[in-house]
Amino acid sequence: MTTALPARSGPAPVLVTGGAGFIGANLADRIARDGEPVLILDDLSRPGVERNVAWLQARHPAKVTHLHADVRDRAAVAEAVRGAAAVFHFAAQVAVTTSLADPLADFSVNAAGTLGLLEALRRHAPDAPLIHASTNKVYGDLSGVPVERGERGWRPADALLARRGVGERQPLDFHTPYGCSKGAAEQYVLDHARSFGLATAVMRMSCIYGPRQMGSEDQGWVAHFLMRIRDGAPITIFGDGHQVRDVLHVDDAVEAYVRARRRIGRISGRAFNLGGGPENAVSLAAVIAHGERLFGRKADLRFEPWRPGDQRCYVSDTRAVTEALELPAPIGWREGVARLADWLARGEEPPRALESAGAT
């Protein structure tokens, strides 16, 4: 379904593909608060995200426009890109499990959809910067990195890697159709800077969490765990629960994207690891325990085998992105998770289908 855009007047809008989703909606809100018009391109295929659009338009009725379209719709994408001041690309198929069930659909959205967007940008708005949301899954399961189990969960056996995290020089190693499609997409983004002179950059994100996240077993595990604890519903852990991730509050992620656009002349053609870093590295078990304290109830845990591509430990080395974008220190994970729990306690998240499982 495509809904035509109204005639434009005034300043050029910032295009946020996937802008009805979790990070996209938070970024769109920030851009509108900063005084710029925002155009969201989103097909609303993820249950509940239409409420994010309603929330944005209620807060910024004169600033936020929604184009109801699929990122694979070339005509709609060309219409959205034409005259855009900048593009933030979040539209994607985001679940590893879905990619395993339907690799062709996963590729068509993530890889072909991104290439179509880049070509539209090249033809219709070649001076507009594009910041692309990628994933740490492009590094694969890191099976070649020896790990050991410690008191706080899995960690690299190499002391320097354990202290700093995974840097951008880590070899790419695409696992699962999702890893392949996202990896291909980001390489097209980087190559369009090299081959065609577009101003593009890539953010390889770790675990982003915060308000407006509709966590599920496939994506958004921090919010998912908290909602299950709040509701007294079971959580399924794939693995042993001691896998470690670096988590980053969405406000910090949004700040990084905003600064990336401002500094695109310095960072064009580069990919950065964006996450909470070693200071915000935490095991699933620790997040669950914190959630239990926040909601005053025990989690009902179930365990299943590890899933394809699961990483026992992934922590971003954030030194490059912090230096390039002059980022402030991120919100500590305990404080950030408490903020999310407070938002969830108010029952503001959009409704979603009940699920019986958790995340890795």
VOGU-3710 file (C-alpha; in Angstrom, 3 decimals, decimal comma):
1> mttalparsg> 0,000/0,000/0,000  1,263/3,465/-0,885  -0,272/6,732/0,206  0,711/9,726/-1,918  2,472/12,620/-0,272  0,774/15,999/-0,039  2,307/18,883/-1,955  5,457/20,071/-0,178  6,223/23,598/0,898  8,747/25,034/3,281
11> papvlvtgga> 12,048/23,448/4,356  13,123/20,098/2,945  12,187/17,227/5,260  14,501/14,679/6,814  13,532/11,211/5,577  13,464/8,409/8,160  12,757/5,041/6,580  11,298/2,659/9,130  10,425/5,758/11,129  7,448/4,093/12,819
21> gfiganladr> 9,770/1,611/14,499  11,520/1,896/17,828  14,725/3,773/17,004  13,251/5,526/13,984  10,364/6,969/16,002  12,689/8,226/18,726  14,965/9,803/16,114  12,012/11,380/14,282  10,841/12,871/17,575  14,297/14,340/18,203
31> iardgepvli> 14,535/15,838/14,704  11,069/17,391/14,996  11,900/18,761/18,450  14,988/20,332/16,917  12,696/22,188/14,512  12,974/20,267/11,226  10,150/18,591/9,282  10,293/14,791/9,150  8,981/12,397/6,521  8,488/8,823/7,722
41> lddlsrpgve> 8,410/6,039/5,148  7,002/2,929/6,797  4,603/0,174/5,710  3,470/-0,426/9,345  4,060/-4,161/8,969  5,289/-4,564/12,536  2,282/-4,901/14,869  1,647/-1,830/17,011  3,934/0,645/15,271  0,996/2,651/13,972
51> rnvawlqarh> 0,718/3,958/17,532  4,231/5,360/17,238  3,115/7,318/14,176  0,065/8,598/16,040  2,292/9,571/18,976  4,653/11,491/16,694  1,900/13,300/14,832  0,157/14,233/18,079  3,417/15,714/19,411  4,424/17,383/16,133
61> pakvthlhad> 1,303/17,880/14,002  2,975/20,382/11,701  6,324/18,588/11,487  5,732/14,848/10,906  4,342/13,339/7,691  3,856/9,621/7,136  4,176/7,928/3,737  2,604/4,477/4,068  4,828/2,505/1,723  7,199/-0,447/1,509
71> vrdraavaea> 10,903/0,320/1,101  10,832/-2,040/-1,901  8,350/0,260/-3,671  10,730/2,068/-6,035  8,248/4,791/-7,015  7,380/5,592/-3,395  11,035/5,650/-2,381  11,894/7,986/-5,245  9,055/10,302/-4,221  10,229/10,279/-0,597
81> vrgaaavfhf> 13,886/10,885/-1,439  13,297/13,706/-3,911  14,186/16,923/-2,111  15,114/15,269/1,208  17,556/17,152/3,422  19,015/13,908/4,796  18,129/10,213/5,025  18,266/7,909/8,037  17,711/4,335/6,891  16,097/2,016/9,453
91> aaqvavttsl> 13,564/0,153/7,276  14,505/-3,513/7,504  13,544/-7,075/8,220  15,052/-7,374/11,697  14,685/-10,995/12,856  17,199/-13,802/12,342  14,400/-16,381/12,703  12,316/-14,727/9,989  15,317/-14,644/7,672  15,802/-18,389/8,145
101> adpladfsvn> 12,134/-19,018/7,331  12,099/-16,810/4,216  15,567/-15,806/2,976  14,251/-14,321/-0,266  11,920/-11,897/1,500  14,702/-10,999/3,927  17,063/-10,229/1,034  14,459/-8,246/-0,888  13,861/-5,903/2,049  17,324/-5,553/3,532
111> aagtlgllea> 19,682/-5,781/0,571  17,576/-4,945/-2,501  15,527/-2,354/-0,600  18,688/-0,586/0,525  20,193/-0,634/-2,958  16,971/0,808/-4,372  17,084/3,590/-1,789  20,708/4,378/-2,627  19,957/4,548/-6,341  16,996/6,839/-5,689
121> lrrhapdapl> 19,261/9,046/-3,606  21,909/9,084/-6,331  19,388/10,196/-8,929  17,146/12,550/-6,982  19,072/13,916/-3,962  22,798/13,228/-4,416  23,812/15,885/-1,898  21,685/14,486/0,941  23,669/12,477/3,504  22,520/8,955/4,348
131> ihastnkvyg> 23,173/7,218/7,672  22,456/3,493/7,568  21,462/1,325/10,533  23,392/-1,934/10,406  24,100/-4,594/13,021  26,918/-6,298/14,876  25,671/-9,536/13,281  27,929/-8,709/10,321  30,758/-10,099/12,464  29,080/-13,507/12,646
141> dlsgvpverg> 29,040/-15,674/15,743  32,686/-14,817/16,585  33,392/-18,536/16,878  37,037/-17,837/16,089  37,337/-15,690/19,223  38,037/-17,891/22,282  35,731/-17,123/25,202  35,577/-18,171/28,828  32,830/-18,124/31,410  33,406/-15,697/34,273
151> ergwrpadal> 31,399/-14,418/37,215  29,643/-11,829/35,052  29,059/-14,117/32,070  30,948/-15,034/28,935  33,941/-12,904/27,995  36,818/-13,083/25,488  39,818/-15,009/26,752  42,065/-12,305/25,279  42,499/-9,650/27,969  42,790/-6,704/25,537
161> larrgvgerq> 39,676/-7,758/23,614  37,822/-8,228/26,894  38,793/-4,720/28,001  38,087/-2,879/24,735  35,472/-4,926/22,888  35,132/-5,781/19,199  36,547/-3,096/16,928  35,793/-2,199/13,328  38,855/-4,150/12,166  37,225/-7,414/13,192
171> pldfhtpygc> 36,795/-9,416/9,953  33,265/-9,470/8,559  31,749/-12,947/8,692  28,111/-13,022/7,612  26,041/-15,743/9,327  22,360/-16,523/8,683  20,389/-14,932/5,844  19,812/-11,900/8,077  23,548/-11,388/8,574  24,102/-11,786/4,834
181> skgaaeqyvl> 21,380/-9,331/3,814  22,367/-6,682/6,349  26,023/-7,151/5,543  25,396/-6,790/1,818  23,268/-3,706/2,449  25,929/-1,910/4,439  28,594/-2,718/1,877  26,437/-1,124/-0,832  26,049/1,930/1,408  29,797/2,229/1,873
191> dharsfglat> 30,550/1,576/-1,779  28,114/4,263/-2,942  30,325/6,709/-1,070  33,398/5,295/-2,794  32,005/4,707/-6,293  29,494/7,535/-6,634  30,567/10,137/-4,101  27,465/9,960/-1,923  27,838/11,079/1,688  27,067/7,879/3,589
201> avmrmsciyg> 28,017/6,228/6,869  27,088/3,015/8,669  26,271/2,295/12,305  26,774/-1,352/13,296  24,484/-1,346/16,282  24,605/-3,542/19,318  21,562/-3,866/21,631  19,581/-0,618/21,693  16,757/-0,360/24,230  14,364/2,217/25,645
211> prqmgsedqg> 10,837/3,633/25,412  8,673/2,792/22,393  10,412/-0,565/21,945  8,042/-3,448/21,259  10,349/-6,241/22,314  9,808/-9,752/21,020  11,611/-13,061/21,039  13,400/-12,056/17,839  14,340/-8,455/18,484  14,391/-5,999/21,372
221> wvahflmrir> 15,201/-8,459/24,138  15,635/-5,930/26,974  12,102/-4,572/26,591  10,776/-8,074/25,956  12,237/-9,421/29,189  10,907/-6,505/31,220  7,412/-6,850/29,767  7,354/-10,572/30,510  8,476/-9,985/34,094  5,893/-7,235/34,519
231> dgapitifgd> 3,132/-9,461/33,149  4,214/-12,628/34,979  4,679/-14,377/31,631  7,378/-16,978/30,905  10,689/-16,025/29,311  12,571/-18,487/27,147  16,343/-18,110/27,112  18,128/-19,517/24,092  21,452/-20,616/25,531  22,508/-20,444/29,175
241> ghqvrdvlhv> 21,537/-16,865/30,056  25,149/-15,887/30,666  25,721/-14,504/27,174  26,875/-10,899/27,362  25,832/-7,900/25,270  26,653/-4,215/25,461  23,389/-2,300/25,733  22,812/1,319/24,735  19,859/3,516/25,661  17,970/4,833/22,655
251> ddaveayvra> 18,587/8,460/23,678  22,320/7,830/23,286  21,797/6,063/19,955  19,716/8,983/18,664  22,429/11,423/19,734  24,965/9,419/17,733  22,810/9,498/14,595  22,199/13,237/14,919  25,909/13,912/15,315  26,774/11,564/12,441
261> rrrigrisgr> 24,655/13,671/10,118  26,304/16,872/11,337  29,783/15,410/10,830  29,097/13,497/7,613  31,852/15,391/5,802  34,394/13,863/8,192  32,982/10,342/8,432  31,582/9,594/4,971  32,440/6,110/3,771  33,065/4,748/7,265
271> afnlgggpen> 31,354/2,126/9,395  31,248/2,400/13,185  30,386/0,028/16,002  27,651/1,666/18,072  26,772/0,184/21,431  27,086/0,633/25,139  30,716/-0,449/25,156  32,531/-2,307/27,933  31,020/-0,046/30,622  27,538/-1,241/29,645
281> avslaaviah> 28,349/-4,894/28,996  25,855/-7,054/30,849  24,601/-10,626/30,801  20,999/-11,555/30,087  20,817/-12,992/33,601  21,875/-9,667/35,132  19,243/-7,722/33,183  16,593/-10,202/34,295  17,690/-9,916/37,920  17,519/-6,119/37,675
291> gerlfgrkad> 14,060/-6,370/36,141  12,942/-8,607/38,988  14,038/-5,976/41,490  12,344/-3,177/39,563  8,987/-4,951/39,276  9,192/-6,802/42,580  8,507/-10,239/41,115  10,449/-13,293/39,956  10,873/-14,142/36,310  9,520/-17,453/35,009
301> lrfepwrpgd> 12,496/-18,744/33,009  12,589/-21,538/30,419  15,728/-22,633/28,550  16,213/-23,792/24,970  19,333/-24,626/22,906  21,488/-21,949/21,335  20,210/-20,634/17,996  22,174/-20,278/14,713  24,537/-17,308/14,742  24,204/-16,662/18,488
311> qrcyvsdtra> 27,213/-14,937/20,015  28,185/-15,941/23,549  29,739/-12,540/24,021  29,540/-9,379/21,975  30,747/-6,020/23,259  31,405/-3,062/20,948  34,680/-1,201/20,993  33,153/2,273/20,885  36,360/4,307/20,863  36,171/5,128/17,146
321> vtealelpap> 32,560/6,332/17,138  33,040/8,227/20,393  36,075/10,058/19,044  34,663/10,743/15,570  31,329/12,055/16,855  32,551/13,469/20,191  29,874/11,503/22,009  29,124/12,054/25,689  29,323/9,176/28,148  26,302/6,893/27,675
331> igwregvarl> 23,568/6,324/30,233  24,503/3,476/32,584  22,572/0,290/31,920  20,984/0,099/35,378  19,621/3,625/35,128  18,531/3,128/31,526  16,743/-0,143/32,236  15,009/1,511/35,202  13,784/4,286/32,885  12,415/1,695/30,464
341> adwlargeep> 10,742/-0,217/33,289  9,089/2,991/34,477  7,749/3,633/30,959  6,479/0,065/30,712  4,877/0,270/34,149  2,702/3,057/32,772  1,417/0,646/30,133  2,211/2,914/27,198  3,626/0,358/24,806  1,425/-0,571/21,831
351> pralesagat> -0,477/-3,885/22,094  1,146/-6,922/20,580  0,444/-10,593/20,157  1,328/-12,710/23,167  4,554/-14,640/22,786  5,945/-17,536/24,757  9,616/-17,097/24,151  12,494/-14,752/24,853  15,737/-13,699/23,238  19,458/-14,331/23,174
//
